[in-house]
Amino acid sequence: MYDAQMKSASSDEMLKVFHGLKSVYIQAIISNDDSLKKETLERLIKSAKVLKLDASKYESELSFMNKSSTKEPVAEKVSPPKKEIEPDASATFQKAPQGKNALRHVNVNEDEIILEFDQKVSSNDIKIFILKSVGNYKKVVDIRAVILSSPKVSVPRKLQSLRVSQYSNDLLRVVMDAPKEFEAQIQASDNKVVISLGSSKIVSEKIVKQPEVITTPVAKKGIRRDKTIVIDAGHGGEDAGATGYKQRKEKHLVLEVAMELGKALKERGYKVYYTRDKDFFIQLRDRTKIANDKNADLFLSIHANAAPNESKQLSMKGIETFFLSPGKSERSKSVAALENQASMDEMDAYSKETFLNVFNREKIILSNKAAIDIQSGMLKNVKKKYSVEDGGVREAPFWVLVGATMPSVLIELGYISNPEECEKLFNPQYQKLLVEGISDGIDKYFNNL
C-alpha cells in the first residue's frame, strides 16, 4: 500500500508523507514499539532517497537497531545478594555526551545501593540533604552525572521507595523515602558510589561531607523562591502562531504576558530568564537549551489556543495547561499538532536518548504537579473579576518541551480565535490577573516539593 502510494504521489504529496512518517517514528519511540520503529525507519530511508534528502541519520539508527537485536547479551559478574533481593542488572547504555560522567550500573540489595559510573566520582561531585516532616523522611543524594536510560531498581525493605533519575542537565538524583528516620552512609571510591543502609562498616577510602538537613514544617510553610525559571514566549518573528479575532497574532500576546510574568516573578524573588524578549523566532531545541544551560528549576512555555475551524470559533474557549507526555485524548493531540506544525523539520535534531530521558516517571509527575498548581492559580485569580472556562490540565507531546531536563509546562492562556476571549486576552487588566495566578501557582508548586 505504502509503495504504491509513493509511486503515484507527486513531490508535494511525498514530502507530506515523509513528515507524517517522522511523526509516526517519534510516537514509536515514545511508546517503545521496536517493530513500528524499524518499519518506519525503513520507510523514512526510502522516502528520503526518493526526495533526495539526507537519510544518513535514519540509516545509522536502523543499523544500530539491527545490531542490538542480534547481539548476544554479555553476562555480568555481580556480588551475591546479602538477603533476598537480587541485584538489578543494568541496561547497556549509549555513549555519554562529551565531558559528562554516565551511570552504567545500579545494583541493589537489602543493605546497599551501588552505583557504577564511567569515570571516577569524588566527594565534590556529591551533595546530600534530608527532607523531614511528620510521617516522612527522605534522604536525597545528588551526583554530578547523567543517565542515558532510566535504570530499573528494586526497593529494599527498609525503604518505602527508591528512585534514581535525571534531576537536571548534569545532576543525577537518588531519592530514598521512608516513613521514619533511617541511617545511611554514602561513600565514593573510584568510579563507584556506595550507599550503605543502616551499616556502620566503612568500605571506602573517603567519606563524603555530612548531609544538609532540611526540616519541612507540618503546618505553615515558608515560600521557597530560591529557584530559577525560564519563560518561553511561543512562536515569534516569521512564525506568528495562531491568528485570532481582528487579525491579532498569538506571538504578540504571548510576548506581552511572558514579559509581565517575568517581572512579577522577579519581584517575588525568583531568578528569571527569557528565551526571547523581542519579536524574533528561536528554534525549539534552542528554547530548551537555554533552560538547560541556566540549570532552571522550571520551564514555562506561554501560548494561546485557536479553534480548528470557523464553525467552532464561538464554542471553543477556556484556559488549559499541558505537561509533556504522549497525548491520549484527541483534543490534546490536536492542540499539540497546532503548536508543533511550524517546527516539524526540527524533529531530526532530537535523538532517541533525548526522548526516552524526557519521559521518565519522576519528571512527568513533577510537571503534572506544576501544571495543576498553575492551572488552579490562574482560574482562582481570573474568576475574581471575569467568568472563565476551565479547560483542565492535559498531557500532550509538545516538541517545545522536549529536551528540557527539568519539569516543564505549556500554558494555553485562552482561545485567540474566540472574539470575546480574544478581547479579554489583550486587556492589560485580564493579563495581570493571569500573571498573578501563574505566579501563585508557581509559589504553591515549589512550596509543596
C-alpha positions as CSV (number, residue, x, y, z in Angstrom):
1,M,0.0,0.0,0.0
2,Y,2.8,2.4,1.0
3,D,5.0,1.6,-2.0
4,A,2.0,2.0,-4.3
5,Q,1.2,5.4,-2.8
6,M,4.8,6.6,-3.2
7,K,5.0,5.6,-6.8
8,S,1.9,7.6,-7.8
9,A,2.5,10.5,-5.5
10,S,3.7,14.0,-6.5
11,S,6.7,15.6,-4.9
12,D,4.5,17.7,-2.5
13,E,2.5,14.6,-1.6
14,M,5.7,12.6,-0.9
15,L,7.0,15.4,1.3
16,K,3.8,15.3,3.3
17,V,4.1,11.5,3.7
18,F,7.8,12.0,4.7
19,H,6.8,14.4,7.5
20,G,4.0,12.1,8.6
21,L,6.4,9.2,8.9
22,K,8.6,11.3,11.2
23,S,5.6,11.9,13.4
24,V,4.9,8.1,13.5
25,Y,8.6,7.5,14.3
26,I,8.5,9.8,17.3
27,Q,5.3,8.1,18.6
28,A,7.0,4.7,18.2
29,I,9.9,6.0,20.3
30,I,7.5,7.3,23.0
31,S,5.6,4.0,23.1
32,N,8.8,1.9,22.9
33,D,7.4,-0.1,19.9
34,D,10.5,-1.5,18.3
35,S,8.6,-3.2,15.4
36,L,7.0,0.1,14.4
37,K,10.3,2.0,14.8
38,K,12.1,-0.4,12.5
39,E,9.3,-0.3,9.9
40,T,9.1,3.5,10.0
41,L,12.8,3.9,9.7
42,E,12.9,1.7,6.6
43,R,10.2,3.9,5.0
44,L,11.9,7.1,6.1
45,I,15.1,6.0,4.4
46,K,13.3,5.0,1.2
47,S,11.3,8.3,1.2
48,A,14.4,10.4,1.9
49,K,16.2,8.9,-1.0
50,V,13.3,9.5,-3.4
51,L,13.1,13.1,-2.2
52,K,16.9,13.4,-2.4
53,L,17.1,14.3,1.3
54,D,19.8,13.2,3.8
55,A,18.9,9.7,5.1
56,S,22.2,9.1,7.0
57,K,20.6,9.6,10.5
58,Y,17.9,7.1,9.8
59,E,20.3,4.6,8.3
60,S,22.6,4.9,11.3
61,E,19.7,4.4,13.7
62,L,18.4,1.4,11.8
63,S,21.8,-0.1,11.7
64,F,22.1,0.3,15.5
65,M,18.7,-1.3,16.0
66,N,19.7,-4.3,13.8
67,K,23.0,-4.8,15.6
68,S,21.3,-4.5,19.0
69,S,18.7,-7.2,18.1
70,T,21.4,-9.7,17.0
71,K,24.0,-9.1,19.7
72,E,24.3,-11.7,22.3
73,P,24.0,-10.4,25.9
74,V,27.2,-10.4,27.9
75,A,26.8,-11.9,31.4
76,E,28.0,-9.6,34.2
77,K,29.7,-10.6,37.3
78,V,27.9,-9.4,40.3
79,S,28.2,-10.0,44.0
80,P,25.6,-12.3,45.5
81,P,22.8,-10.5,47.4
82,K,23.2,-10.2,51.1
83,K,19.5,-11.1,51.6
84,E,16.6,-11.9,49.4
85,I,16.6,-9.1,46.8
86,E,18.5,-10.0,43.7
87,P,20.9,-7.3,42.3
88,D,19.4,-5.3,39.5
89,A,21.0,-6.0,36.1
90,S,21.7,-2.7,34.4
91,A,21.0,-2.0,30.7
92,T,23.6,-1.4,28.1
93,F,23.6,2.4,27.9
94,Q,24.7,4.6,25.0
95,K,27.8,6.7,24.8
96,A,27.8,9.6,27.3
97,P,27.8,13.2,26.0
98,Q,31.3,14.8,25.9
99,G,32.5,15.8,29.3
100,K,29.7,14.0,31.2
101,N,30.1,11.1,33.6
102,A,27.5,8.5,32.8
103,L,25.8,6.0,35.1
104,R,26.4,2.4,33.9
105,H,25.1,0.1,36.5
106,V,22.8,0.1,39.6
107,N,22.9,-2.9,41.9
108,V,20.6,-3.1,44.9
109,N,20.3,-5.5,47.8
110,E,18.8,-5.2,51.3
111,D,21.8,-3.3,52.7
112,E,23.4,-1.5,49.8
113,I,22.7,0.6,46.7
114,I,25.8,0.5,44.4
115,L,26.1,2.9,41.5
116,E,28.8,2.4,39.0
117,F,29.9,5.2,36.6
118,D,32.1,5.7,33.5
119,Q,34.6,7.8,35.4
120,K,35.9,8.4,38.9
121,V,33.4,10.1,41.3
122,S,34.9,12.4,44.0
123,S,33.2,13.8,47.2
124,N,33.0,17.2,45.4
125,D,30.6,15.6,42.9
126,I,28.2,14.6,45.6
127,K,25.7,16.6,47.6
128,I,23.5,15.1,50.3
129,F,20.4,16.5,52.0
130,I,17.5,15.3,54.0
131,L,13.8,16.3,53.9
132,K,11.9,15.7,57.1
133,S,8.3,16.0,58.0
134,V,5.9,14.1,60.3
135,G,5.5,10.6,58.9
136,N,8.0,11.1,56.1
137,Y,11.8,11.0,55.8
138,K,13.7,11.5,52.6
139,K,17.4,11.2,52.1
140,V,18.5,12.7,48.8
141,V,21.8,12.2,47.1
142,D,22.7,14.4,44.1
143,I,25.7,13.2,41.9
144,R,27.2,15.2,39.1
145,A,26.5,12.7,36.3
146,V,24.0,11.7,33.6
147,I,21.6,8.8,33.0
148,L,21.3,7.8,29.4
149,S,18.5,5.3,30.1
150,S,16.5,5.1,33.3
151,P,17.5,2.0,35.3
152,K,15.0,-0.3,36.9
153,V,15.7,-0.7,40.6
154,S,14.1,-2.8,43.4
155,V,13.3,-1.4,46.8
156,P,14.9,-2.6,50.0
157,R,12.5,-3.4,52.8
158,K,14.0,-0.6,54.9
159,L,12.7,2.0,52.4
160,Q,9.3,2.9,51.2
161,S,10.5,3.8,47.7
162,L,13.8,4.3,45.8
163,R,14.2,6.5,42.7
164,V,17.2,7.0,40.5
165,S,16.6,9.7,37.9
166,Q,18.0,12.7,36.0
167,Y,17.2,15.8,38.1
168,S,18.8,18.5,35.9
169,N,21.1,18.8,33.0
170,D,24.1,17.4,34.9
171,L,22.8,16.1,38.2
172,L,21.6,12.5,38.8
173,R,19.4,12.3,41.9
174,V,18.8,9.3,44.2
175,V,15.8,9.6,46.5
176,M,15.4,7.2,49.4
177,D,12.0,7.5,51.0
178,A,10.9,6.0,54.4
179,P,8.1,6.7,57.0
180,K,10.7,7.3,59.7
181,E,14.4,8.2,60.0
182,F,17.0,5.7,58.9
183,E,20.8,5.5,58.8
184,A,22.7,5.7,55.5
185,Q,26.3,6.2,54.8
186,I,27.4,7.4,51.3
187,Q,30.9,6.6,50.2
188,A,32.8,7.4,47.0
189,S,35.5,5.1,45.8
190,D,37.0,5.3,42.3
191,N,34.0,5.0,39.8
192,K,31.6,3.8,42.4
193,V,29.2,5.4,44.9
194,V,28.0,3.0,47.6
195,I,25.0,3.9,49.8
196,S,25.0,1.6,52.9
197,L,21.7,1.4,54.6
198,G,22.0,1.1,58.4
199,S,25.5,-0.2,58.2
200,S,28.4,1.0,60.3
201,K,31.1,-0.6,58.2
202,I,33.2,1.8,56.1
203,V,34.4,0.2,52.9
204,S,35.7,3.2,51.0
205,E,38.7,5.4,51.4
206,K,36.8,8.7,51.6
207,I,33.5,9.6,53.2
208,V,31.6,12.5,51.7
209,K,30.6,15.5,53.7
210,Q,27.8,15.4,56.2
211,P,24.3,15.9,54.8
212,E,22.4,19.2,55.0
213,V,19.1,18.7,56.9
214,I,16.0,20.5,55.7
215,T,13.1,20.2,58.1
216,T,9.7,20.7,56.4
217,P,7.2,22.2,58.9
218,V,3.8,20.4,59.1
219,A,1.6,23.5,59.4
220,K,2.6,26.8,58.0
221,K,5.2,26.6,55.2
222,G,7.5,29.3,54.0
223,I,7.6,30.2,50.4
224,R,10.7,28.8,48.6
225,R,11.8,31.2,46.0
226,D,15.5,30.4,45.6
227,K,14.6,28.9,42.2
228,T,15.4,29.6,38.5
229,I,12.6,29.9,36.0
230,V,12.9,30.1,32.2
231,I,9.9,31.7,30.4
232,D,9.4,30.9,26.8
233,A,7.1,33.2,24.7
234,G,5.9,30.9,22.0
235,H,6.4,31.5,18.2
236,G,7.9,34.9,17.2
237,G,9.3,36.5,14.1
238,E,8.2,34.8,10.9
239,D,6.2,32.3,13.0
240,A,3.1,34.3,14.1
241,G,1.4,31.4,15.7
242,A,-2.4,31.5,15.7
243,T,-4.2,34.4,14.1
244,G,-7.2,35.5,16.1
245,Y,-10.1,37.9,16.1
246,K,-9.4,41.2,14.3
247,Q,-6.2,39.6,12.9
248,R,-4.5,39.7,16.2
249,K,-1.3,37.5,16.5
250,E,-0.5,34.9,19.1
251,K,3.2,35.9,19.0
252,H,2.4,39.4,20.2
253,L,0.1,38.4,23.0
254,V,2.3,35.7,24.5
255,L,5.4,38.0,24.5
256,E,3.4,40.7,26.4
257,V,2.3,38.1,29.0
258,A,5.7,36.5,29.2
259,M,7.5,39.8,30.0
260,E,4.9,40.8,32.6
261,L,5.1,37.3,34.2
262,G,8.9,37.6,34.4
263,K,8.6,41.0,36.2
264,A,6.1,39.6,38.7
265,L,8.3,36.5,39.4
266,K,11.4,38.7,39.8
267,E,9.5,40.8,42.3
268,R,8.8,37.6,44.3
269,G,12.5,36.7,44.4
270,Y,12.8,34.2,41.6
271,K,15.7,34.3,39.2
272,V,14.1,34.6,35.7
273,Y,15.4,34.2,32.1
274,Y,13.6,34.5,28.8
275,T,14.0,32.6,25.6
276,R,13.0,35.7,23.7
277,D,12.3,39.3,24.8
278,K,11.5,40.7,21.4
279,D,9.7,39.7,18.2
280,F,12.1,37.2,16.7
281,F,11.9,33.4,16.1
282,I,14.0,30.9,18.0
283,Q,14.3,27.2,17.2
284,L,12.5,24.8,19.5
285,R,15.7,23.0,20.5
286,D,17.3,26.3,21.4
287,R,14.5,27.2,23.8
288,T,15.0,24.2,26.0
289,K,18.8,24.6,25.6
290,I,18.5,28.0,27.3
291,A,16.7,26.4,30.2
292,N,19.2,23.6,30.5
293,D,22.2,25.9,30.3
294,K,20.7,28.1,33.1
295,N,20.1,24.9,35.1
296,A,16.5,26.0,35.5
297,D,14.1,24.5,38.1
298,L,11.1,25.1,35.9
299,F,10.5,25.8,32.2
300,L,7.2,27.6,31.1
301,S,6.1,28.0,27.5
302,I,3.3,30.5,27.0
303,H,0.9,30.1,24.1
304,A,-2.7,31.0,23.0
305,N,-5.1,28.5,21.5
306,A,-7.2,28.6,18.4
307,A,-10.3,26.7,17.1
308,P,-9.6,24.2,14.3
309,N,-12.2,25.8,12.0
310,E,-14.6,28.8,11.8
311,S,-17.7,26.8,12.9
312,K,-16.1,26.2,16.3
313,Q,-14.7,29.8,17.0
314,L,-17.6,30.7,19.3
315,S,-17.9,27.5,21.2
316,M,-14.2,26.8,22.0
317,K,-12.7,28.8,24.9
318,G,-11.0,28.5,28.2
319,I,-7.7,28.2,29.9
320,E,-5.7,25.0,29.6
321,T,-2.3,23.8,31.0
322,F,-0.3,21.0,29.4
323,F,2.6,18.9,30.5
324,L,4.8,16.7,28.3
325,S,3.6,13.2,27.8
326,P,2.2,11.0,25.0
327,G,-1.1,12.7,24.3
328,K,-4.1,10.4,24.9
329,S,-7.1,12.5,24.0
330,E,-8.0,13.8,20.5
331,R,-8.2,17.3,21.9
332,S,-4.7,17.1,23.4
333,K,-3.3,15.7,20.1
334,S,-5.0,18.5,18.0
335,V,-3.7,21.3,20.3
336,A,-0.2,19.8,20.1
337,A,-0.4,19.5,16.3
338,L,-1.3,23.2,16.1
339,E,1.7,24.3,18.2
340,N,4.1,21.7,16.6
341,Q,3.4,22.5,12.9
342,A,5.9,25.3,12.5
343,S,8.8,23.1,13.5
344,M,8.3,19.6,12.0
345,D,11.7,19.8,10.4
346,E,13.4,20.0,13.8
347,M,12.5,16.5,14.9
348,D,15.7,15.1,13.4
349,A,17.7,17.2,16.0
350,Y,16.3,15.1,18.8
351,S,17.9,11.7,19.4
352,K,16.3,8.6,20.7
353,E,18.0,9.1,24.1
354,T,16.6,12.7,24.4
355,F,13.0,11.4,24.1
356,L,13.5,8.5,26.4
357,N,15.1,10.8,29.0
358,V,12.2,13.3,28.8
359,F,9.6,10.7,29.5
360,N,11.0,9.5,32.8
361,R,8.4,8.9,35.6
362,E,9.7,11.5,38.1
363,K,9.8,14.4,35.7
364,I,6.3,13.6,34.4
365,I,4.9,13.6,37.9
366,L,6.6,16.9,38.8
367,S,5.5,18.5,35.5
368,N,1.9,17.3,36.2
369,K,2.0,18.8,39.7
370,A,3.3,22.1,38.4
371,A,0.6,22.2,35.7
372,I,-2.2,21.5,38.3
373,D,-0.9,24.3,40.6
374,I,-0.6,26.8,37.8
375,Q,-4.0,26.0,36.2
376,S,-5.6,26.3,39.7
377,G,-3.8,29.6,40.3
378,M,-4.9,31.1,37.0
379,L,-8.6,30.1,37.4
380,K,-8.8,31.3,41.0
381,N,-7.3,34.7,40.2
382,V,-9.2,35.4,36.9
383,K,-12.5,34.4,38.4
384,K,-12.2,37.3,40.9
385,K,-13.4,39.6,38.0
386,Y,-14.2,37.6,35.0
387,S,-16.0,34.4,34.0
388,V,-13.7,31.8,32.6
389,E,-13.9,28.2,31.4
390,D,-11.6,25.6,32.9
391,G,-10.1,23.7,30.0
392,G,-8.3,21.5,32.5
393,V,-4.8,20.0,32.9
394,R,-3.9,17.8,30.0
395,E,-0.9,15.8,28.7
396,A,0.3,16.2,25.1
397,P,3.5,15.7,23.0
398,F,4.6,19.3,22.6
399,W,8.0,19.5,20.9
400,V,8.8,22.8,22.6
401,L,9.0,20.9,25.9
402,V,11.1,18.0,24.5
403,G,14.8,18.3,25.6
404,A,14.1,20.2,28.9
405,T,15.8,18.3,31.7
406,M,13.6,20.0,34.3
407,P,9.8,19.9,35.0
408,S,8.1,21.9,32.2
409,V,4.6,23.0,31.3
410,L,2.9,24.7,28.4
411,I,0.2,27.3,29.2
412,E,-2.7,28.0,26.7
413,L,-3.9,31.4,28.0
414,G,-7.2,31.1,26.1
415,Y,-8.6,30.9,22.6
416,I,-7.5,33.8,20.5
417,S,-10.0,32.7,17.8
418,N,-12.9,33.4,20.2
419,P,-13.9,37.1,19.8
420,E,-15.0,37.6,23.4
421,E,-12.0,35.7,24.8
422,C,-9.6,37.5,22.4
423,E,-10.7,40.9,23.7
424,K,-10.0,39.8,27.2
425,L,-6.6,38.3,26.4
426,F,-5.4,41.6,25.0
427,N,-6.8,43.6,28.0
428,P,-3.9,44.5,30.4
429,Q,-6.2,44.0,33.5
430,Y,-7.0,40.5,32.4
431,Q,-3.3,39.8,31.6
432,K,-2.4,41.0,35.1
433,L,-4.8,38.5,36.7
434,L,-3.4,35.7,34.6
435,V,0.2,36.6,35.6
436,E,-0.7,36.8,39.3
437,G,-2.5,33.4,39.0
438,I,0.5,31.8,37.3
439,S,2.9,33.3,39.9
440,D,0.7,32.0,42.8
441,G,0.6,28.5,41.2
442,I,4.4,28.5,40.9
443,D,4.7,29.5,44.6
444,K,2.4,26.6,45.5
445,Y,4.3,24.2,43.4
446,F,7.7,24.9,44.8
447,N,6.4,25.2,48.4
448,N,5.0,21.6,48.2
449,L,8.1,19.9,46.8
